[in-house]
Amino acid sequence: MVPTWPFEDPENVAVITTQIIMTKERPVLFVSHDEEDGMWQFLEGEEANERD
Protein backbone atom coordinates (compact mmCIF):
# COMPACT_ATOMS: atom_id res chain seq x y z
CA MET A 1 0.00 0.00 0.00
CA VAL A 2 1.37 3.39 -1.02
CA PRO A 3 1.12 5.99 1.77
CA THR A 4 -0.89 9.11 0.99
CA TRP A 5 0.88 12.45 0.62
CA PRO A 6 0.88 13.91 4.18
CA PHE A 7 1.18 17.60 3.24
CA GLU A 8 -1.32 20.23 2.12
CA ASP A 9 0.93 21.33 -0.76
CA PRO A 10 0.97 19.16 -3.91
CA GLU A 11 3.91 16.81 -4.47
CA ASN A 12 5.12 18.97 -7.37
CA VAL A 13 5.10 22.35 -5.57
CA ALA A 14 7.86 24.74 -6.72
CA VAL A 15 11.09 24.89 -4.75
CA ILE A 16 13.86 27.48 -4.98
CA THR A 17 17.39 26.56 -3.96
CA THR A 18 20.95 27.15 -5.12
CA GLN A 19 23.39 25.03 -7.06
CA ILE A 20 25.80 25.02 -4.10
CA ILE A 21 23.14 23.31 -1.96
CA MET A 22 22.26 20.84 -4.72
CA THR A 23 25.93 19.81 -5.01
CA LYS A 24 26.09 19.44 -1.20
CA GLU A 25 28.89 22.01 -0.88
CA ARG A 26 26.88 23.98 1.69
CA PRO A 27 24.04 22.98 4.05
CA VAL A 28 20.53 24.41 4.08
CA LEU A 29 20.49 27.05 6.84
CA PHE A 30 17.35 29.00 5.88
CA VAL A 31 13.92 27.62 4.93
CA SER A 32 10.97 29.73 3.84
CA HIS A 33 7.43 28.69 2.86
CA ASP A 34 5.37 31.23 0.93
CA GLU A 35 1.81 31.21 2.16
CA GLU A 36 0.34 32.69 -1.04
CA ASP A 37 1.55 30.10 -3.56
CA GLY A 38 3.01 27.35 -1.37
CA MET A 39 6.50 27.72 -2.86
CA TRP A 40 9.44 26.64 -0.69
CA GLN A 41 12.92 28.19 -0.52
CA PHE A 42 15.91 26.24 0.77
CA LEU A 43 18.93 28.56 1.05
CA GLU A 44 22.32 28.62 2.74
CA GLY A 45 21.65 31.78 4.75
CA GLU A 46 23.70 34.15 2.59
CA GLU A 47 22.45 36.46 -0.13
CA ALA A 48 21.47 34.33 -3.10
CA ASN A 49 22.12 35.36 -6.68
CA GLU A 50 19.37 34.50 -9.14
CA ARG A 51 21.84 32.77 -11.49
CA ASP A 52 22.79 30.36 -8.65
N, C-alpha and C positions, 0 to 999 in steps of 0.2 A: 504494500500500500504506500503510495506516494503522499508525504505529508503536505498539507495545504500551506500556502504562503502565509506566514504569520504577521505580515505587516500591512498597514493601510495603503502604502504606496505600491504601485504595480512593480512587477519584477524587472521591468525594463525602464525604470525611472532614470532620468539623466543624472550623471555624476561628473563633477569637475575635479580634476586632480592634475598633478604635474608629472612630467616625464621622470624627474628625479625620484619621485615616490614609486612610480611604476617599475623602475629599474632597481628598487630597494636600496638606493644610495642614501636616502634619508627617510626617517620614520614620519608617520602622520602625527602631527602635534596639534592640529586644529581641525575640528569638524563643525560644519554648519549645515543646517537643514532649512531650506526656504519654505516657509509656510504656504506661500501663494501657489507655487507650482510643484512643490515636493522635491525639487532638485537638491542633491547633496553636494557638498564640497569637502574634499579631503586634502588638506594642505599641510606644509611643513612648518608653518608658523611665521615664515618670512614673507615679504612682499612677493607676490607671484607675478610673473610676466605672462601675458596672454600667449605668447609663442611657446612657452613651456608646457 
